[in-house]
Amino acid sequence: MKIILVGACGRMGRNVAEVASEQGIQIAAGIDVVSAPAPFPLYTSISEVRLAADAVIDFSSASGLESTLAWCEARGIPAVLAATGFTEGDEARIARAAEKIAVFKTGNLSIGVNLLQRLAKKAAEILGDGFDCEIIERHHHTKKDAPSGTALMLAKSVNEGFGGGKENVYGRHGMVGERKTSEIGIHAVRGGTIVGEHEVMFAGQDEIVTLSHSARSRKVFASGALKAAAWLSGRAPGLYDMDDLLGDLI
Ligand SMILES: NC(=O)c1ccc[n+]([C@@H]2O[C@H](COP(=O)([O-])OP(=O)(O)OC[C@H]3O[C@@H](n4cnc5c(N)ncnc54)[C@H](O)[C@@H]3O)[C@@H](O)[C@H]2O)c1
């Protein structure tokens, strides 16, 4: 398999390159706006790349989205969009691209987090409105977007589990008044080198249920991205996510 890696010099890009080399997968080219020594040709823009590839993995940022999608659309090459922090406009652009090419997008490429998502949805279904749900995510101090894409995914699943009608409340500050049952609280903690932790807490009358996941290494996401790229290669146009990849596995 040949991969073009966008955001190649970043933390995730370097992890993908390392895991790819361990698995015998070729990185045909890397793209990054900064330069660093790399064992593959490095470009500052994907538009300069003339090589073929089985898939593009983009771990850059939302700012890299348009050029990645335009390049993939022009060549019919599938794209794994692994960055987070997309706006509603970006989501609409991704949906348009998915009419032409196979696009895989997820806020979290780990199997464990996707299991957590399913368990949190089930917990909301079972516990119901007598329980207040708060989501706490913790990441390293250089993470740029907040809350994490994963926290938003978890909130969406919890809302579905509750039967809909909840609204996300991001952090609390000042005289906010009593908590409404319609709220799902989301809190972003930043510090040090924390890779990524997510806790979904259901607080009821005199009891608390907590579900949590802790990523101990970025390799979890890197190998997830490579699995997604292999799975996506040769697929019909469409927007796919971890549920499609994992199927009934979990
Ligand atoms: N989906 C997941 O499972 C998952 C897991 C971890 C991180 N992420 C996301 O992946 C992204 C990258 O994370 P990171 O920790 O590696 O960040 P990082 O800042 O270390 O790396 C990002 C790299 O992309 C480059 N870059 C940024 N914009 C670019 C552009 N327009 N064109 C080309 N290169 C560009 C930067 O120079 C940098 O080298 C973030 O959005 C993060 O939230 C997703």
The ligand as an ORCA input file, in Angstrom:
! r2SCAN-3c Opt
* xyz 0 1
  N      -8.784     11.249     14.614
  C      -7.942     10.898     15.600
  O      -7.973      9.764     16.136
  C      -6.895     11.885     16.061
  C      -5.914     11.504     16.993
  C      -4.919     12.419     17.341
  C      -4.932     13.697     16.772
  N      -5.927     14.038     15.895
  C      -5.956     15.342     15.224
  O      -4.944     15.341     14.230
  C      -4.489     16.685     14.024
  C      -2.965     16.733     14.169
  O      -2.586     16.434     15.493
  P      -1.054     16.530     15.944
  O      -1.039     16.308     17.408
  O      -0.198     15.694     15.052
  O      -0.781     18.086     15.646
  P       0.608     18.755     15.248
  O       0.387     20.229     15.392
  O       1.745     18.110     15.985
  O       0.802     18.378     13.706
  C       0.079     18.953     12.653
  C       1.048     19.085     11.485
  O       0.298     19.506     10.344
  C       0.973     20.583      9.724
  N      -0.043     21.403      9.058
  C      -0.982     22.187      9.637
  N      -1.759     22.764      8.688
  C      -1.291     22.307      7.496
  C      -1.687     22.520      6.157
  N      -2.703     23.322      5.842
  N      -0.995     21.878      5.170
  C       0.046     21.055      5.473
  N       0.471     20.817      6.738
  C      -0.196     21.435      7.735
  C       1.700     21.312     10.843
  O       2.826     22.042     10.338
  C       2.135     20.152     11.740
  O       3.409     19.653     11.396
  C      -5.237     17.541     15.055
  O      -6.377     18.083     14.402
  C      -5.652     16.522     16.110
  O      -6.790     16.923     16.853
  C      -6.893     13.152     15.527
*
